[in-house]
Amino acid sequence: MDRTLLQRLQPGAWRCNQAHTGARSWNVIVEPPEDRARKIVSSVLKATQRDASQTAIAAAMGVSESTVSRLLSDHLDKLALVMAHAGLRVVGQDMRCFPPDYVDALLLMAKQHLSAVQSVRTLEWD
């Protein structure tokens, strides 16, 4: 299947691997939506079960704590599956997401630089 078509179907699912021969090969990493949905549920539950966060969430939403709890227990699984099928992920607000090709480029540059380092003296400035 065409690489660009697959990228549109599975955003962020591409990783470029350097084979031992030095040839580049594209490998598709397709995570089933059900697996992504489980991760979404886990992330949301971890975030909402910390130190009185359900109480704070309920207060911010203007509903009772039991309403928040009921929303999570009754609807989180379905919402997580919808998000997974839509190609979305849940991350904390302090996290930053970067395209895989950008991270691959940074890793390649770091590996190339570090492979040239023979000792600590190589890193010294004149």
Order of alpha helices (4+ residues) and beta strands (2+ residues): alpha-beta-beta-alpha-alpha-alpha-alpha
